[in-house]
């Protein structure tokens, strides 16, 4: 049972314009990368992520299209709940690699829902303070391609 969500005022730095770029494999675009920073003053284990949802141009991205990259390791969204030893520091980004065939060049409306448990604020068994690191932004897809 979560408590209400806390939200800090760092919304402008959650989604990284620099790290919103196409992903290519063998010169074929296979998806896009989205760099995400934490909207909090402390780092947390990746297992603290309770909700991660992404929509692009108003269309929800299926969870199985998303890989989360942290500490140079890739995980599915379903694996996140078990990643107690993978730490997300406040100065580090995670990359969401979305394998949807790619996006056309230009501007895109990106909406990220990201809710996390605060492991430092336990109120009762399985009752934690929650914080919101969600963001909504119109972003321009970079020309620089991330190659696999």
N, CA, C and O of each residue as an XYZ file, in Angstrom:
592
protein
N       0.852     -1.180      0.000
C       0.000      0.000      0.000
C       0.895      1.240      0.000
O       1.564      1.508      0.998
N       0.922      1.991     -1.083
C       1.784      3.169     -1.142
C       1.147      4.379     -0.475
O      -0.068      4.443     -0.291
N       1.988      5.324     -0.121
C       1.514      6.615      0.349
C       1.368      7.524     -0.867
O       1.578      7.084     -1.997
N       1.019      8.756     -0.651
C       0.941      9.705     -1.768
C       2.323      9.940     -2.346
O       3.334      9.753     -1.668
N       2.358     10.348     -3.593
C       3.623     10.551     -4.288
C       4.218     11.919     -3.983
O       3.523     12.935     -4.009
N       5.525     11.927     -3.691
C       6.272     13.177     -3.552
C       6.809     13.533     -4.932
O       7.099     12.655     -5.745
N       6.937     14.823     -5.183
C       7.468     15.262     -6.468
C       8.373     16.462     -6.227
O       7.959     17.454     -5.628
N       9.605     16.363     -6.695
C      10.546     17.468     -6.573
C      10.525     18.304     -7.846
O       9.942     17.897     -8.850
N      11.154     19.462     -7.806
C      11.063     20.416     -8.908
C      12.145     20.314     -9.956
O      12.609     21.338    -10.457
N      12.564     19.105    -10.306
C      13.613     18.941    -11.312
C      13.058     18.374    -12.619
O      13.758     17.657    -13.334
N      11.821     18.692    -12.923
C      11.145     18.124    -14.095
C      11.909     18.347    -15.395
O      11.901     17.487    -16.276
N      12.568     19.495    -15.520
C      13.238     19.835    -16.768
C      14.448     18.961    -17.061
O      14.938     18.956    -18.190
N      14.946     18.217    -16.065
C      16.140     17.402    -16.316
C      15.848     15.899    -16.355
O      16.786     15.106    -16.446
N      14.597     15.488    -16.291
C      14.275     14.055    -16.289
C      14.547     13.424    -17.658
O      15.256     12.421    -17.744
N      13.999     13.994    -18.714
C      14.182     13.459    -20.069
C      15.331     14.193    -20.747
O      15.335     15.422    -20.821
N      16.300     13.437    -21.240
C      17.511     14.006    -21.825
C      17.372     14.201    -23.333
O      17.264     13.233    -24.085
N      17.375     15.466    -23.766
C      17.315     15.759    -25.208
C      18.493     15.138    -25.945
O      18.343     14.632    -27.057
N      19.657     15.181    -25.325
C      20.882     14.660    -25.945
C      20.796     13.154    -26.202
O      21.395     12.648    -27.151
N      20.057     12.447    -25.363
C      19.999     10.985    -25.446
C      18.669     10.469    -26.002
O      18.282      9.330    -25.741
N      17.977     11.311    -26.768
C      16.782     10.884    -27.497
C      17.220     10.714    -28.943
O      17.276     11.678    -29.706
N      17.530      9.475    -29.308
C      18.167      9.232    -30.598
C      17.735      7.896    -31.190
O      17.297      7.002    -30.467
N      17.859      7.764    -32.516
C      17.528      6.495    -33.165
C      18.510      5.395    -32.751
O      19.657      5.674    -32.402
N      18.051      4.155    -32.794
C      18.907      2.986    -32.567
C      18.973      2.220    -33.884
O      17.948      1.961    -34.516
N      20.199      1.857    -34.292
C      20.380      1.125    -35.549
C      21.154     -0.165    -35.311
O      22.054     -0.229    -34.474
N      20.783     -1.175    -36.060
C      21.471     -2.460    -36.068
C      21.738     -2.797    -37.531
O      20.806     -2.881    -38.331
N      23.007     -2.988    -37.879
C      23.384     -3.260    -39.277
C      22.816     -2.211    -40.231
O      22.286     -2.548    -41.290
N      22.928     -0.956    -39.854
C      22.468      0.188    -40.656
C      20.954      0.259    -40.847
O      20.476      1.029    -41.679
N      20.204     -0.522    -40.100
C      18.743     -0.465    -40.146
C      18.228      0.090    -38.827
O      18.633     -0.371    -37.760
N      17.340      1.074    -38.889
C      16.747      1.630    -37.674
C      15.803      0.600    -37.070
O      14.905      0.095    -37.743
N      16.018      0.294    -35.788
C      15.202     -0.713    -35.106
C      14.405     -0.136    -33.944
O      13.535     -0.807    -33.389
N      14.703      1.111    -33.577
C      14.004      1.714    -32.448
C      14.598      3.057    -32.094
O      15.225      3.718    -32.922
N      14.387      3.457    -30.833
C      14.951      4.714    -30.357
C      15.377      4.572    -28.901
O      14.908      3.697    -28.174
N      16.274      5.455    -28.506
C      16.800      5.497    -27.145
C      16.275      6.757    -26.459
O      16.191      7.819    -27.076
N      15.927      6.631    -25.186
C      15.494      7.772    -24.389
C      16.262      7.752    -23.076
O      16.117      6.819    -22.286
N      17.076      8.775    -22.837
C      17.819      8.891    -21.586
C      16.937      9.495    -20.509
O      16.253     10.491    -20.745
N      16.954      8.884    -19.309
C      16.088      9.309    -18.211
C      16.921      9.506    -16.948
O      17.718      8.648    -16.572
N      16.720     10.655    -16.303
C      17.368     10.948    -15.024
C      16.331     10.898    -13.908
O      15.133     11.046    -14.147
N      16.807     10.689    -12.702
C      15.958     10.567    -11.524
C      15.547     11.947    -11.018
O      16.378     12.853    -10.955
N      14.296     12.114    -10.664
C      13.785     13.364    -10.091
C      13.716     13.202     -8.573
O      12.637     13.160     -7.982
N      14.888     13.113     -7.966
C      14.948     12.923     -6.517
C      16.312     13.365     -6.025
O      17.204     13.627     -6.831
N      16.484     13.450     -4.730
C      17.750     13.918     -4.171
C      18.642     12.783     -3.673
O      19.737     13.038     -3.171
N      18.194     11.536     -3.803
C      18.984     10.365     -3.427
C      18.829      9.307     -4.503
O      17.814      9.254     -5.197
N      19.835      8.476     -4.635
C      19.732      7.355     -5.550
C      18.927      6.225     -4.930
O      18.716      6.196     -3.717
N      18.484      5.300     -5.760
C      17.708      4.149     -5.294
C      18.084      2.916     -6.109
O      18.638      3.020     -7.203
N      17.775      1.759     -5.559
C      17.925      0.514     -6.314
C      16.855      0.478     -7.406
O      15.747      0.979     -7.214
N      17.186     -0.104     -8.525
C      16.233     -0.207     -9.638
C      14.987     -0.995     -9.223
O      13.912     -0.782     -9.783
N      15.118     -1.889     -8.262
C      13.967     -2.666     -7.793
C      12.894     -1.783     -7.159
O      11.775     -2.247     -6.941
N      13.205     -0.533     -6.862
C      12.233      0.391     -6.271
C      11.257      0.959     -7.298
O      10.291      1.628     -6.930
N      11.500      0.700     -8.577
C      10.569      1.185     -9.604
C       9.279      0.376     -9.507
O       9.277     -0.840     -9.703
N       8.188      1.068     -9.204
C       6.881      0.416     -9.119
C       6.089      0.521    -10.416
O       5.277     -0.350    -10.726
N       6.326      1.584    -11.169
C       5.554      1.786    -12.397
C       6.434      2.485    -13.425
O       7.025      3.528    -13.145
N       6.514      1.906    -14.608
C       7.243      2.508    -15.722
C       6.388      2.328    -16.969
O       6.200      1.211    -17.451
N       5.876      3.433    -17.481
C       5.057      3.416    -18.691
C       5.531      4.537    -19.603
O       5.951      5.596    -19.136
N       5.462      4.298    -20.890
C       5.925      5.276    -21.867
C       4.898      5.397    -22.980
O       4.362      4.398    -23.461
N       4.631      6.634    -23.382
C       3.810      6.838    -24.577
C       4.515      7.847    -25.475
O       5.152      8.789    -25.002
N       4.388      7.631    -26.764
C       5.002      8.487    -27.777
C       3.903      8.949    -28.725
O       3.190      8.141    -29.320
N       3.784     10.262    -28.849
C       2.755     10.860    -29.714
C       1.361     10.340    -29.369
O       0.540     10.091    -30.251
N       1.113     10.181    -28.071
C      -0.190      9.745    -27.586
C      -0.445      8.254    -27.652
O      -1.512      7.794    -27.245
N       0.508      7.489    -28.155
C       0.330      6.042    -28.286
C       1.200      5.324    -27.250
O       2.408      5.551    -27.178
N       0.581      4.472    -26.465
C       1.289      3.724    -25.428
C       2.269      2.729    -26.045
O       1.949      2.048    -27.019
N       3.466      2.656    -25.466
C       4.484      1.708    -25.930
C       4.337      0.425    -25.111
O       4.416      0.484    -23.884
N       4.128     -0.721    -25.739
C       4.020     -1.975    -24.988
C       5.292     -2.250    -24.178
O       6.405     -2.007    -24.646
N       5.110     -2.752    -22.981
C       6.228     -3.028    -22.067
C       7.283     -3.928    -22.691
O       8.475     -3.745    -22.445
N       6.862     -4.897    -23.495
C       7.825     -5.845    -24.070
C       8.676     -5.223    -25.186
O       9.599     -5.872    -25.678
N       8.389     -3.991    -25.590
C       9.236     -3.280    -26.556
C      10.384     -2.536    -25.877
O      11.290     -2.053    -26.556
N      10.358     -2.437    -24.542
C      11.297     -1.586    -23.802
C      12.364     -2.415    -23.100
O      12.054     -3.381    -22.402
N      13.626     -2.030    -23.290
C      14.749     -2.543    -22.492
C      15.270     -1.383    -21.656
O      15.409     -0.264    -22.150
N      15.557     -1.655    -20.394
C      16.120     -0.649    -19.498
C      17.609     -0.935    -19.377
O      18.009     -2.045    -19.027
N      18.429      0.072    -19.667
C      19.882     -0.086    -19.606
C      20.400      0.724    -18.429
O      20.222      1.940    -18.365
N      21.050      0.023    -17.491
C      21.683      0.673    -16.341
C      23.007     -0.030    -16.078
O      23.096     -1.255    -16.160
N      24.016      0.738    -15.766
C      25.351      0.185    -15.485
C      25.822     -0.741    -16.606
O      26.441     -1.776    -16.357
N      25.514     -0.347    -17.852
C      25.900     -1.089    -19.057
C      25.285     -2.488    -19.136
O      25.824     -3.366    -19.809
N      24.155     -2.694    -18.448
C      23.430     -3.968    -18.484
C      22.003     -3.698    -18.944
O      21.414     -2.674    -18.597
N      21.445     -4.632    -19.735
C      20.084     -4.486    -20.251
C      19.134     -5.421    -19.521
O      19.448     -6.578    -19.243
N      17.948     -4.872    -19.216
C      16.917     -5.637    -18.529
C      15.555     -5.328    -19.138
O      15.344     -4.255    -19.702
N      14.641     -6.272    -19.018
C      13.256     -6.011    -19.404
C      12.574     -5.281    -18.251
O      13.068     -5.298    -17.124
N      11.458     -4.651    -18.527
C      10.699     -3.971    -17.480
C      10.249     -4.981    -16.425
O      10.230     -4.659    -15.237
N       9.891     -6.181    -16.834
C       9.446     -7.214    -15.891
C      10.547     -7.630    -14.915
O      10.244     -8.075    -13.808
N      11.800     -7.498    -15.297
C      12.917     -7.886    -14.430
C      13.247     -6.843    -13.365
O      13.938     -7.163    -12.398
N      12.784     -5.630    -13.512
C      13.207     -4.538    -12.634
C      12.945     -4.809    -11.160
O      13.765     -4.453    -10.314
N      11.829     -5.427    -10.842
C      11.463     -5.654     -9.438
C      12.474     -6.507     -8.683
O      12.497     -6.481     -7.453
N      13.306     -7.257     -9.386
C      14.293     -8.139     -8.756
C      15.709     -7.561     -8.730
O      16.632     -8.236     -8.274
N      15.900     -6.349     -9.201
C      17.247     -5.790     -9.345
C      17.662     -4.979     -8.114
O      17.820     -3.760     -8.184
N      17.832     -5.668     -7.000
C      18.199     -5.019     -5.740
C      19.629     -4.494     -5.747
O      19.937     -3.544     -5.027
N      20.496     -5.086     -6.534
C      21.908     -4.690     -6.518
C      22.265     -3.681     -7.610
O      23.411     -3.237     -7.684
N      21.313     -3.317     -8.450
C      21.568     -2.305     -9.486
C      21.103     -0.955     -8.954
O      19.907     -0.726     -8.773
N      22.062     -0.062     -8.706
C      21.776      1.224     -8.078
C      21.696      2.329     -9.121
O      22.550      2.423    -10.003
N      20.668      3.164     -9.018
C      20.475      4.309     -9.896
C      20.813      5.560     -9.102
O      20.026      6.006     -8.267
N      21.980      6.123     -9.364
C      22.419      7.330     -8.673
C      21.784      8.575     -9.263
O      21.321      8.566    -10.404
N      21.763      9.633     -8.493
C      21.079     10.856     -8.946
C      21.781     11.541    -10.112
O      21.156     12.318    -10.833
N      23.049     11.272    -10.306
C      23.765     11.872    -11.439
C      23.862     10.934    -12.638
O      24.439     11.291    -13.666
N      23.308      9.757    -12.507
C      23.369      8.768    -13.581
C      22.037      8.693    -14.302
O      20.978      8.913    -13.715
N      22.114      8.381    -15.577
C      20.880      8.186    -16.337
C      20.684      6.699    -16.590
O      21.631      5.912    -16.588
N      19.444      6.350    -16.804
C      19.151      5.042    -17.374
C      18.727      5.314    -18.810
O      18.242      6.399    -19.131
N      18.910      4.337    -19.654
C      18.442      4.448    -21.032
C      17.266      3.511    -21.214
O      17.310      2.350    -20.808
N      16.221      4.024    -21.824
C      15.113      3.182    -22.253
C      15.325      2.957    -23.742
O      15.192      3.883    -24.542
N      15.652      1.735    -24.108
C      15.788      1.374    -25.517
C      14.456      0.783    -25.955
O      14.018     -0.249    -25.446
N      13.831      1.446    -26.895
C      12.501      1.052    -27.349
C      12.635      0.466    -28.750
O      13.007      1.160    -29.696
N      12.328     -0.819    -28.865
C      12.462     -1.538    -30.137
C      11.102     -1.622    -30.826
O      10.427     -2.651    -30.799
N      10.726     -0.500    -31.443
C       9.427     -0.386    -32.107
C       9.558     -0.136    -33.606
O       8.574      0.201    -34.265
N      10.765     -0.298    -34.149
C      10.990     -0.018    -35.562
C      11.460      1.398    -35.828
O      11.798      1.736    -36.963
N      11.487      2.231    -34.794
C      12.001      3.589    -34.933
C      10.923      4.642    -35.055
O       9.734      4.343    -35.162
N      11.375      5.888    -35.036
C      10.500      7.047    -35.164
C      10.968      7.892    -36.343
O      12.159      7.899    -36.656
N      10.062      8.600    -36.997
C      10.500      9.503    -38.063
C      11.263     10.688    -37.463
O      11.054     11.026    -36.298
N      12.136     11.315    -38.237
C      12.852     12.495    -37.735
C      11.864     13.586    -37.325
O      10.738     13.643    -37.820
N      12.306     14.445    -36.415
C      11.472     15.575    -36.013
C      11.030     15.503    -34.573
O      11.597     14.770    -33.762
N       9.993     16.289    -34.265
C       9.493     16.399    -32.897
C       8.521     15.279    -32.563
O       7.758     14.801    -33.404
N       8.584     14.881    -31.286
C       7.694     13.835    -30.782
C       7.257     14.188    -29.369
O       8.032     14.726    -28.579
N       6.013     13.880    -29.068
C       5.459     14.113    -27.740
C       5.753     12.881    -26.887
O       5.226     11.799    -27.147
N       6.596     13.049    -25.868
C       7.026     11.937    -25.023
C       6.399     12.084    -23.647
O       6.515     13.134    -23.016
N       5.740     11.041    -23.185
C       5.177     11.035    -21.836
C       5.671      9.792    -21.101
O       5.413      8.661    -21.511
N       6.383     10.031    -20.012
C       6.938      8.959    -19.187
C       6.244      8.974    -17.840
O       6.185     10.011    -17.180
N       5.719      7.834    -17.428
C       5.198      7.671    -16.076
C       6.193      6.799    -15.335
O       6.424      5.649    -15.706
N       6.780      7.357    -14.283
C       7.808      6.654    -13.519
C       7.575      6.915    -12.035
O       7.811      8.019    -11.544
N       7.112      5.892    -11.330
C       6.836      5.995     -9.898
C       7.715      5.004     -9.158
O       7.856      3.850     -9.562
N       8.308      5.479     -8.056
C       9.270      4.667     -7.307
C       8.961      4.671     -5.819
O       8.437      5.645     -5.278
N       9.296      3.562     -5.167
C       9.249      3.460     -3.713
C      10.502      4.103     -3.146
O      11.586      3.980     -3.716
N      10.351      4.781     -2.035
C      11.516      5.320     -1.351
C      11.901      4.339     -0.248
O      11.205      4.265      0.764
N      12.988      3.582     -0.411
C      13.344      2.568      0.586
C      13.758      3.170      1.922
O      13.835      2.462      2.927
N      14.024      4.475      1.938
C      14.437      5.141      3.171
C      13.244      5.622      3.982
O      13.418      6.131      5.090
N      12.028      5.471      3.448
C      10.820      5.952      4.124
C       9.820      4.811      4.292
O       8.760      4.806      3.666
N      10.159      3.868      5.123
C       9.253      2.745      5.388
C       8.373      3.109      6.572
O       8.872      3.424      7.653
N       7.070      3.066      6.368
C       6.128      3.438      7.410
C       5.562      2.227      8.143
O       5.198      2.332      9.314
N       5.484      1.110      7.489
C       4.971     -0.141      8.049
C       5.414     -1.240      7.086
O       5.949     -0.935      6.020
N       5.207     -2.511      7.435
C       5.579     -3.566      6.487
C       4.908     -3.342      5.121
O       3.686     -3.227      5.026
N       5.718     -3.284      4.091
C       5.289     -3.073      2.705
C       4.559     -1.746      2.457
O       3.810     -1.623      1.488
N       4.774     -0.771      3.317
C       4.204      0.564      3.131
C       5.359      1.560      3.099
O       6.029      1.790      4.105
N       5.576      2.143      1.929
C       6.708      3.046      1.722
C       6.232      4.392      1.194
O       5.179      4.503      0.565
N       7.036      5.402      1.468
C       6.830      6.680      0.802
C       7.115      6.484     -0.681
O       7.966      5.674     -1.049
N       6.422      7.206     -1.516
C       6.576      7.071     -2.965
C       7.009      8.411     -3.540
O       6.657      9.467     -3.014
N       7.780      8.358     -4.631
C       8.080      9.598     -5.336
C       7.849      9.420     -6.828
O       7.916      8.322     -7.380
N       7.576     10.549     -7.445
C       7.166     10.592     -8.843
C       8.290     11.198     -9.672
O       8.692     12.339     -9.446
N       8.789     10.435    -10.625
C       9.826     10.921    -11.529
C       9.296     10.928    -12.966
O      10.039     10.709    -13.923
N       7.996     11.184    -13.086
C       7.346     11.217    -14.397
C       7.671     12.517    -15.121
O       8.048     13.508    -14.497
N       7.523     12.504    -16.439
C       7.786     13.703    -17.234
C       6.989     13.662    -18.530
O       6.633     12.597    -19.034
N       6.721     14.851    -19.051
C       6.023     15.009    -20.328
C       6.734     16.129    -21.067
O       6.890     17.228    -20.534
N       7.167     15.855    -22.294
C       7.992     16.822    -23.006
C       7.891     16.588    -24.515
O       7.784     15.450    -24.972
N       7.927     17.671    -25.273
C       8.061     17.567    -26.722
C       9.549     17.591    -27.028
O      10.253     18.536    -26.670
N      10.020     16.545    -27.693
C      11.452     16.381    -27.928
C      11.716     16.165    -29.413
O      10.881     15.632    -30.143
N      12.908     16.598    -29.840
C      13.337     16.394    -31.223
C      14.328     15.243    -31.272
O      15.326     15.241    -30.552
N      14.050     14.274    -32.115
C      14.918     13.114    -32.268
C      16.277     13.566    -32.791
O      16.358     14.233    -33.822
N      17.339     13.205    -32.083
C      18.694     13.595    -32.475
C      19.078     12.926    -33.792
O      18.525     11.890    -34.161
N      20.030     13.534    -34.491
C      20.511     12.942    -35.741
C      21.551     11.868    -35.474
O      21.711     10.938    -36.265
N      22.262     11.999    -34.353
C      23.280     11.002    -34.007
C      22.601      9.675    -33.672
O      21.670      9.634    -32.868
N      23.066      8.607    -34.283
C      22.455      7.289    -34.132
C      23.223      6.471    -33.107
O      24.454      6.462    -33.103
N      22.492      5.788    -32.242
C      23.089      4.833    -31.311
C      23.143      3.494    -32.039
O      22.106      2.965    -32.439
N      24.340      2.943    -32.214
C      24.468      1.678    -32.940
C      24.654      0.526    -31.968
O      25.285      0.664    -30.921
N      24.094     -0.601    -32.340
C      24.208     -1.814    -31.517
C      25.245     -2.739    -32.107
O      25.492     -3.816    -31.565
